[in-house]
Amino acid sequence: MAMTPAYALAHVFLPNLLKLKGHAAVVSAIERRDLAYFEPLWAQAHIAHRPHLTSQVRDPYRIATMSLPPPAEMGEAYIAAIVVKAADPAFMRYFTLEHDFVLAKQSNRTLLCEREGQKHNKRGDGPVLTGNPGDDAGAFVDCFMELMIPTKVTRK
């Protein structure tokens, strides 16, 4: 399977930007809503895109989300999120909300995934998207924060 520009953006170019510029710098750019900071990223992927940027603080975490171009293929992401700790400069987690297709049901769904170094882990179902970028980003943050700090009791 060939890598599409949108796939490369979420899984190669954005993680490389986090490594090269530093995750705190990228989170700060999202918090400032600095769209110009990300222009080289879109140029590298040969994509014209104006992202919806959101940020929030949930102690002790600073969370930044960025919308990505609408996915056309499986594995392409709707939204990417970077989570850093204010008191721990080494802490960073990178999540994506990806497009998936369930063959048994013949339906689309979203999938919560996390990148850890070179590993790409599927963490479970993502939220249903509404089409409102702000609401979708909030639901995505709630989804992965439940993974990081569980609030619901689940029986196994």
PyMOL commands that set and color helices and strands:
alter all, ss='L'
color gray80, all
select helices_A, chain A and resi 5-21+23-31+35-45+133-148
alter helices_A, ss='H'
color red, helices_A
select strands_A, chain A and resi 53-58+61-67+77-85+88-102+107-116+119-125
alter strands_A, ss='S'
color yellow, strands_A
deselect
rebuild
show_as cartoon
